[in-house]
Amino acid sequence: MSGFLDWYLDSHPAVATALGSLAHDHTLGDFSATGFTAREQAAAQWLTRLDAAATDGVDPADVVDRDLLVAVLRGERAMAGWPEWRRDPVVYLRPVFTTLFNAFLHRLRPEPELVASAEARLAEVPGVLAECRRNLDPDLAAPLLVRRALDQARTARGFLTRTLPAEVADERLRARLAAAAEPAAEAFDELVGFLTDFATRARGDWRMGERLYSTLLTERELLGYDAAELHRRGVAAYEELDQRMRELAARLPRTSDREPTDWHRAMADLQDDHPPTLEAMRAEYAATAERARAFLVEHGLVTLAEGEQCRVVPAPVFQRPMLAVPAYLAPPPLAPASRVGHFFVPYPPDGHTEEQVRARLRGNSRSQLVTIAVHEAYPGHHWHLSWLAGNPRTVRKVFRTPYFSEGWALYAEQLLAEHGFFTDLGQQLGHLEARIFRAARIVVDTALHCGDMTVEQAEAHMSGKASLPPETAAAEVSRYCAWPTQAPAYLTGALEINQIRADYLAANAGSRAPGGDRGGNAVLRSFHDTIAGSGALPLGLARRVALGS
């Protein structure tokens, strides 16, 4: 594995910067067709070397690292036949937004150095967007994905010329950054015109197909089943959760003429109780996250990372057209001193109407925001990723799969439900609704990409089966089309982690974990600290680490 990480970080400087590498914060990278092809070829060569590496007598932790890289590279090999850089403009937009935004969010350098690195990147933006126009293939690019990227590109001028300079305190440096941003903003203006026309010429398909989808599940995620089996599991999980929610809805007091077991209408009624404003929504999320943190300490369910902090803030403007749900940005794990994460509350896009604000507030009602705060903050993403940042194995911090990280966050919701954190029937129903939403995602994502469901059918399914408002359902389905295999990660991962936990507790029955037994949960805490601290591994590797097998 010697030299692999150096090659990878040098070849993907935007990724390296997001991870906190200051050695890579001056460039966006090579987005030419030659650059993409060269990286694909080099990745194939690394896979051949790592596949052939002997493991006899090697430290088991090193073998896990090697197997993690092999899984990542097999995924890249599979995706080489589905070149996103020819299909989706977001490949070119995302690094521009994230590298500039993250730099000022995390502030790992003094302000003059931050501005200098931002100027260097801004100077590269016209060239990156020119490569975007050259590389996109109308026979491969899907109009849906082009329009999705177009919505984000339209936010660029405001982000680059107003939002970004406003992050700089020094007036002279602010003026410098604003001047450097203008040519980049003009390049985005040109790209908006190009994509507007290109969307009318694009005729590609966003559907990945069952064969590639199954390959990613088995070779990259190391699951023991294919897309068809994953779909069946999603259907079964939905049916089981639907029955539990019907039973719980029957216990709720009725404030309308709904049928007793109609949990969809019960959730709609509960959504009438929501924060009155967007800022009040953010404040309630922050307070709930702090309450969840205190609950973890009281019950001894996990060990908190030293110096960790979760900041609860509005979603960045450039993300709002593409995300209608809360999100989390981890501490940069390659920056040793940083344990500060950011929980982004889903404000609507600029130019929103009062009705859109109302819909967003209803979708973050008091019955729902408790489980969401647990998912995003404690002991979900923030706890996991701030704890993982202390892992000495760099490869585990660089490569993570959503089948563990999102699975962990959904498992975290279940964990706190088991210990009584959701204190009333409305919160309990909200917790189950978040879970059945993830079951619906499995059904829809697999059906979409295997050709069994249209976009319109998927939106209707998410509205009818998961009770999403039409605007949110449309944003969700657009995300599934653009990011195949990710949406099923949540419930799939949670169920797998739950089974690993059962096996761990059975193997450690009667033992006492180090560090005392606060709340009687020492062995459970040891499991959490071990499996989550080991990374966000493909689930087969996570099982091996947790059980020592």
Disulfide bonds with the S-S distance in Angstrom:
none
